[in-house]
Amino acid sequence: MSHSTDAKALATWMAGEFSNFDQALANSALFAHIKVCMRPMPQEFFEGYGLFLEQAYSSGLEQPYRLRVFHIKPVGDHLELIHYKPKEEIKEQFFGASRNLDILKTVTMEALDPMPGCDMIVTFENGAFQGVVQEGKGCKVFRNNTESYLDNRFEITANNLISIDRGRDPVTDEIVWGSLAGAFEFKKIKNFSAEVV
């Protein structure tokens, strides 16, 4: 089996808490201090591997601004990250699930909405998994009453995560939100890989 279809390896590398503290300290004007925490879902939740993601400013971990559930699926010669998000009206009951297994165990498929157009294609190149949102402009994001589409990619190794996500205008493709200064550079500060079975 090639690395590009090794779902367990990807889940193992993603399972952890990541911080861009060094980057934020070196350039606080351009990069906020953010933490990304990804916890393996209970084994029976998906066929295969799944992760619960919370992304938050380090000063407000109890109020994450992004919650996702990923299902890692081998498809042909690559992996796909199938995206779900908690339903808007109940999402707050899952705040903290990436750090508290008792909360994580309360997540059900019925509590999640699929995110069509937002799934990611993942391959293995140069010692890292590389992910990019599927082609097209289908991952719709509404901010400030304005529609955009998500342009998202990441690179992950056993201890590092590089991520960039931006919103682009669906007509002109110009960047309308997101990092203008480049990618966020995260280091793994907690490791949950032992929970990937």
Sequence and secondary structure as in RCSB ss.txt:
>XXXX:A:sequence
MSHSTDAKALATWMAGEFSNFDQALANSALFAHIKVCMRPMPQEFFEGYGLFLEQAYSSGLEQPYRLRVFHIKPV
GDHLELIHYKPKEEIKEQFFGASRNLDILKTVTMEALDPMPGCDMIVTFENGAFQGVVQEGKGCKVFRNNTESYL
DNRFEITANNLISIDRGRDPVTDEIVWGSLAGAFEFKKIKNFSAEVV
>XXXX:A:secstr
  GGG HHHHHHHH EEEE HHHHHH TTT   EEEEEEE  TTTSSSEEEEEEEEEGGGTTS SEEEEEEEEEE
TTEEEEEEEEE GGGGGGGTTTTT HHHHTT  GGGEEE TT  EEEEEETTEEEEEE SSS  EEEETTEEEEE
EEEEEE SSEEEEEEEEE TTT  EEEE SS  EEEEEEEE GGG  
